[in-house]
Every structure is written in structure tokens, then in C-alpha cells.
Amino acid sequence: MELGSREKAILALERRGFTGPGAKERAIREQLSLSPVRYYQLLNALLDDERALAHDPVTVNRLRRLRETHRSNR
């Protein structure tokens, strides 16, 4: 089973670079019609989905490493 369009859009947004404070949150609201909190909930679940890893291994592995770094710093 392939990722849905929303999941692909989340990964595509994570590949982008954002300049300035609030730019990413604004893009989340405008492009995906999601609150940032809901976006990050979906993103976190997506990082554990093997379909996401197959679709975009570079982005998913980078985000998994960041997540682990944040968890270990707590």
C-alpha cells in the first residue's frame, strides 16, 4: 500500500528549507490546512511507517536521527 497524498505532502514539506521565524508553521497551515500540533503528531507517526521510509529514505532517516537526538537530550 502506498502513502496517501497528505503523507506525501508532509514529507515534501519536511524536505524544504524555511527562512525566518514562523515560516514553516505558516506553510503547514496554508498548504496542508493543519494546525502545527496536528502536523507534528502526523509527522511523528509517519516516521515509524515503513512506507514513508520506502518513499523518501533520506528525509525519514534524517528526521528519525533528529527525533532520537531530541529524546536522548531530555
KOLKE-671203 format. One record per atom (N, C-alpha, C, O): chain; residue number from 1; residue in one letter; x, y, z. Coordinates in pm, whole numbers, plus 32768, in hexadecimal, padded with zeros to 4 digits. Layout:
BEGIN
SITE  kette   nr  rest  east  north    up
SITE      A  NUM     A     X      Y     Z
...
This chain:
BEGIN
SITE  kette   nr  rest  east  north    up
SITE      A    1     M  8054   7F8A  8000
SITE      A    1     M  8000   8000  8000
SITE      A    1     M  8059   807D  8000
SITE      A    1     M  80BB   8084  804A
SITE      A    2     E  8037   80DD  7FAF
SITE      A    2     E  8086   8156  7F9F
SITE      A    2     E  8056   81C3  7FFF
SITE      A    2     E  7FE4   81BF  8030
SITE      A    3     L  80AC   8223  801A
SITE      A    3     L  8087   8295  806D
SITE      A    3     L  801A   82E7  8029
SITE      A    3     L  8012   82ED  7FAE
SITE      A    4     G  7FC7   8325  807B
SITE      A    4     G  7F5F   837D  8045
SITE      A    4     G  7F9A   8405  8022
SITE      A    4     G  800E   8421  803E
SITE      A    5     S  7F49   8457  7FE4
SITE      A    5     S  7F78   84DB  7FB8
SITE      A    5     S  7F9E   8533  802F
SITE      A    5     S  7FFE   8580  8025
SITE      A    6     R  7F55   852B  809E
SITE      A    6     R  7F78   857C  8113
SITE      A    6     R  7FFF   8553  814C
SITE      A    6     R  804F   85A9  8171
SITE      A    7     E  8018   84D1  8156
SITE      A    7     E  8098   84A3  8189
SITE      A    7     E  810B   84CD  812F
SITE      A    7     E  8175   84F6  8160
SITE      A    8     K  80F6   84C5  80AC
SITE      A    8     K  815D   84F1  804E
SITE      A    8     K  8175   8587  805A
SITE      A    8     K  81E7   85B4  8050
SITE      A    9     A  810B   85D3  806F
SITE      A    9     A  8119   8664  807F
SITE      A    9     A  8165   8687  80FE
SITE      A    9     A  81B2   86E7  80FF
SITE      A   10     I  8150   863B  8167
SITE      A   10     I  8199   8653  81E5
SITE      A   10     I  822E   863C  81CF
SITE      A   10     I  8280   868D  81F9
SITE      A   11     L  8251   85CF  818E
SITE      A   11     L  82DE   85B4  8172
SITE      A   11     L  831A   861D  8116
SITE      A   11     L  838D   8645  8127
SITE      A   12     A  82CD   8649  80B4
SITE      A   12     A  82FE   86B1  8059
SITE      A   12     A  8318   8733  80A4
SITE      A   12     A  837A   8778  8088
SITE      A   13     L  82C2   8754  8101
SITE      A   13     L  82D5   87CD  8151
SITE      A   13     L  8353   87C2  81A6
SITE      A   13     L  839A   8825  81BA
SITE      A   14     E  836F   874A  81D8
SITE      A   14     E  83E6   8737  822B
SITE      A   14     E  8467   873F  81D9
SITE      A   14     E  84D1   875A  8211
SITE      A   15     R  8460   8729  8159
SITE      A   15     R  84D7   8735  8103
SITE      A   15     R  84FC   87C6  80E9
SITE      A   15     R  856E   87E4  80C7
SITE      A   16     R  849C   881E  80F8
SITE      A   16     R  84B4   88AC  80DB
SITE      A   16     R  8500   88F0  814C
SITE      A   16     R  84FD   88C4  81BF
SITE      A   17     G  8545   895B  8128
SITE      A   17     G  8587   89AF  818A
SITE      A   17     G  8531   8A2A  81A2
SITE      A   17     G  84F3   8A5D  8144
SITE      A   18     F  852C   8A58  821B
SITE      A   18     F  84DA   8ACC  823C
SITE      A   18     F  8530   8B38  8279
SITE      A   18     F  8588   8B1E  82CC
SITE      A   19     T  8516   8BB2  824F
SITE      A   19     T  8560   8C23  8286
SITE      A   19     T  8503   8C77  82DC
SITE      A   19     T  848F   8C8D  82BA
SITE      A   20     G  8539   8CA4  8349
SITE      A   20     G  84EC   8CFD  83A0
SITE      A   20     G  8491   8CB2  83FE
SITE      A   20     G  8466   8C42  83E2
SITE      A   21     P  8473   8CF3  846D
SITE      A   21     P  841B   8CB5  84D1
SITE      A   21     P  838B   8CAD  849F
SITE      A   21     P  8357   8D0C  8464
SITE      A   22     G  834E   8C3D  84B6
SITE      A   22     G  82C2   8C2B  8493
SITE      A   22     G  82A7   8C03  8403
SITE      A   22     G  8234   8BE9  83E0
SITE      A   23     A  830D   8BFD  83B0
SITE      A   23     A  82F7   8BDD  8322
SITE      A   23     A  82C3   8B4E  8311
SITE      A   23     A  8268   8B35  82C2
SITE      A   24     K  82FC   8AF2  835C
SITE      A   24     K  82D1   8A66  834F
SITE      A   24     K  8242   8A56  8382
SITE      A   24     K  81F0   8A12  8343
SITE      A   25     E  8224   8A92  83F4
SITE      A   25     E  819D   8A87  842C
SITE      A   25     E  8136   8AC4  83CE
SITE      A   25     E  80C7   8A8F  83C0
SITE      A   26     R  8159   8B32  838E
SITE      A   26     R  80FF   8B72  832D
SITE      A   26     R  80E9   8B14  82B5
SITE      A   26     R  8078   8B06  8285
SITE      A   27     A  8154   8AD6  8286
SITE      A   27     A  8147   8A77  8217
SITE      A   27     A  80F1   8A00  823D
SITE      A   27     A  80A3   89CF  81EB
SITE      A   28     I  8100   89D0  82B7
SITE      A   28     I  80AE   8960  82E6
SITE      A   28     I  801B   8985  82E0
SITE      A   28     I  7FC9   8937  82AE
SITE      A   29     R  7FF9   89FA  8312
SITE      A   29     R  7F6D   8A25  8314
SITE      A   29     R  7F38   8A3E  8287
SITE      A   29     R  7ECA   8A13  8266
SITE      A   30     E  7F86   8A83  8234
SITE      A   30     E  7F56   8AAA  81B0
SITE      A   30     E  7F53   8A35  814D
SITE      A   30     E  7EF4   8A27  8100
SITE      A   31     Q  7FBA   89E3  814D
SITE      A   31     Q  7FC3   8979  80E9
SITE      A   31     Q  7F7C   88F9  8110
SITE      A   31     Q  7F47   88B2  80BB
SITE      A   32     L  7F7A   88DB  8191
SITE      A   32     L  7F40   885D  81BD
SITE      A   32     L  7EBF   886E  820D
SITE      A   32     L  7E7B   880B  822B
SITE      A   33     S  7E9D   88E9  822E
SITE      A   33     S  7E25   8906  827E
SITE      A   33     S  7E25   88B8  8301
SITE      A   33     S  7DBE   8883  832C
SITE      A   34     L  7E99   88B3  8341
SITE      A   34     L  7EA8   8870  83C1
SITE      A   34     L  7EE0   88D1  8427
SITE      A   34     L  7F27   8930  8404
SITE      A   35     S  7EC1   88B9  84A5
SITE      A   35     S  7F05   8905  850D
SITE      A   35     S  7F91   88CA  851B
SITE      A   35     S  7FA5   8854  84FE
SITE      A   36     P  7FF1   891A  8545
SITE      A   36     P  8078   88E3  8558
SITE      A   36     P  807C   886C  85B8
SITE      A   36     P  80C8   880E  85A2
SITE      A   37     V  802C   8870  8621
SITE      A   37     V  802A   8800  8681
SITE      A   37     V  7FFE   8780  863B
SITE      A   37     V  803E   8717  864B
SITE      A   38     R  7F93   8787  85EE
SITE      A   38     R  7F62   8710  85A7
SITE      A   38     R  7FC7   86E2  853F
SITE      A   38     R  7FDC   866A  852D
SITE      A   39     Y  8007   8740  84FC
SITE      A   39     Y  806E   8720  8499
SITE      A   39     Y  80DD   86CE  84D8
SITE      A   39     Y  8105   8666  84A2
SITE      A   40     Y  810F   86FC  8549
SITE      A   40     Y  817E   86B4  8589
SITE      A   40     Y  8153   862D  85C0
SITE      A   40     Y  81A4   85D1  85C7
SITE      A   41     Q  80D4   861F  85E8
SITE      A   41     Q  80A2   859C  8611
SITE      A   41     Q  80A3   853D  859A
SITE      A   41     Q  80D0   84CB  85A5
SITE      A   42     L  8072   856C  8529
SITE      A   42     L  8070   8518  84B0
SITE      A   42     L  80FD   84F9  8480
SITE      A   42     L  8119   8488  8457
SITE      A   43     L  8155   855C  8485
SITE      A   43     L  81DF   8547  845A
SITE      A   43     L  8223   84DE  84B2
SITE      A   43     L  8268   8486  847F
SITE      A   44     N  8210   84E6  8533
SITE      A   44     N  824E   8487  858E
SITE      A   44     N  821F   83F8  8571
SITE      A   44     N  826F   839B  8571
SITE      A   45     A  819E   83E7  8559
SITE      A   45     A  816A   8363  8535
SITE      A   45     A  81A1   8336  84AE
SITE      A   45     A  81BE   82C0  849A
SITE      A   46     L  81AE   8393  8452
SITE      A   46     L  81E0   8373  83CD
SITE      A   46     L  8270   8342  83D1
SITE      A   46     L  8297   82EE  8380
SITE      A   47     L  82BE   8373  842E
SITE      A   47     L  834A   8349  8438
SITE      A   47     L  8358   82B6  845E
SITE      A   47     L  83BF   8278  8445
SITE      A   48     D  82EF   827E  8499
SITE      A   48     D  82F1   81F0  84BE
SITE      A   48     D  82B2   8197  8453
SITE      A   48     D  82AA   811E  8465
SITE      A   49     D  8287   81D2  83E6
SITE      A   49     D  8243   818A  837B
SITE      A   49     D  82AA   8160  8311
SITE      A   49     D  82EF   81B4  82D8
SITE      A   50     E  82B4   80E0  82F9
SITE      A   50     E  8314   80AE  8297
SITE      A   50     E  82F7   80DE  820A
SITE      A   50     E  8352   80E6  81B7
SITE      A   51     R  8279   80FE  81ED
SITE      A   51     R  8258   8133  8169
SITE      A   51     R  829A   81BC  8155
SITE      A   51     R  82C6   81DC  80E6
SITE      A   52     A  82A0   820B  81C0
SITE      A   52     A  82E2   828E  81B8
SITE      A   52     A  8377   827C  819F
SITE      A   52     A  83B2   82C6  8151
SITE      A   53     L  83B2   821B  81E2
SITE      A   53     L  8440   81FF  81CE
SITE      A   53     L  845B   81D5  813E
SITE      A   53     L  84BF   81FF  8103
SITE      A   54     A  8404   8185  8106
SITE      A   54     A  8415   815A  807B
SITE      A   54     A  8402   81CE  801A
SITE      A   54     A  8445   81D5  7FB2
SITE      A   55     H  83A7   8229  803B
SITE      A   55     H  8389   829A  7FE3
SITE      A   55     H  83F8   8304  7FE2
SITE      A   55     H  841D   8338  7F79
SITE      A   56     D  842E   8322  8059
SITE      A   56     D  8492   838D  8064
SITE      A   56     D  84F6   836A  80D3
SITE      A   56     D  84F1   83A5  813F
SITE      A   57     P  8550   830C  80B8
SITE      A   57     P  85AA   82DD  8122
SITE      A   57     P  8607   8349  8159
SITE      A   57     P  8625   8348  81D1
SITE      A   58     V  8634   83A5  8107
SITE      A   58     V  8690   840D  8138
SITE      A   58     V  864C   8465  81A1
SITE      A   58     V  8682   847B  820D
SITE      A   59     T  85D5   8495  8180
SITE      A   59     T  858C   84ED  81DC
SITE      A   59     T  8564   84A2  825A
SITE      A   59     T  8576   84D5  82C9
SITE      A   60     V  852D   842B  824B
SITE      A   60     V  84FF   83DF  82BF
SITE      A   60     V  8573   83BC  831C
SITE      A   60     V  8568   83CA  8395
SITE      A   61     N  85E1   838F  82E5
SITE      A   61     N  8654   836E  833A
SITE      A   61     N  868D   83E9  837F
SITE      A   61     N  86B5   83E1  83F3
SITE      A   62     R  8691   845B  8339
SITE      A   62     R  86C0   84D7  8377
SITE      A   62     R  8666   84FE  83ED
SITE      A   62     R  8696   8522  8458
SITE      A   63     L  85E4   84F6  83D8
SITE      A   63     L  8586   851C  8441
SITE      A   63     L  8587   84B7  84B4
SITE      A   63     L  8575   84DE  8528
SITE      A   64     R  859B   8439  8496
SITE      A   64     R  85A8   83D5  8502
SITE      A   64     R  8621   83F2  8559
SITE      A   64     R  861A   83E9  85D3
SITE      A   65     R  8692   8417  8519
SITE      A   65     R  870A   8439  8566
SITE      A   65     R  86F2   84B4  85BE
SITE      A   65     R  871A   84B6  8632
SITE      A   66     L  86B0   8519  8587
SITE      A   66     L  8691   8590  85D6
SITE      A   66     L  8636   856F  864C
SITE      A   66     L  864B   85A0  86BB
SITE      A   67     R  85D3   851B  8633
SITE      A   67     R  8577   84F4  869E
SITE      A   67     R  85C2   84AC  870D
SITE      A   67     R  85AB   84C7  8783
SITE      A   68     E  861A   8450  86E8
SITE      A   68     E  8668   8408  874D
SITE      A   68     E  86C3   8465  879B
SITE      A   68     E  86D4   8455  8814
SITE      A   69     T  86FF   84C6  8756
SITE      A   69     T  8756   8526  879A
SITE      A   69     T  8705   8577  8800
SITE      A   69     T  8732   858C  8871
SITE      A   70     H  868F   85A4  87D7
SITE      A   70     H  8639   85F0  8834
SITE      A   70     H  860E   859C  88AB
SITE      A   70     H  860B   85CC  891C
SITE      A   71     R  85EE   851F  8892
SITE      A   71     R  85C4   84C6  88FF
SITE      A   71     R  8636   84AC  8961
SITE      A   71     R  8621   84A8  89DA
SITE      A   72     S  86AD   849A  892D
SITE      A   72     S  8720   847D  8985
SITE      A   72     S  874B   84F7  89D5
SITE      A   72     S  8789   84EA  8A3E
SITE      A   73     N  8729   856E  89A5
SITE      A   73     N  874D   85E9  89EC
SITE      A   73     N  86EB   860D  8A5A
SITE      A   73     N  8704   866A  8AA6
SITE      A   74     R  867E   85C5  8A64
SITE      A   74     R  8619   85E2  8ACC
SITE      A   74     R  8640   85A8  8B50
SITE      A   74     R  85F7   85B6  8BB2
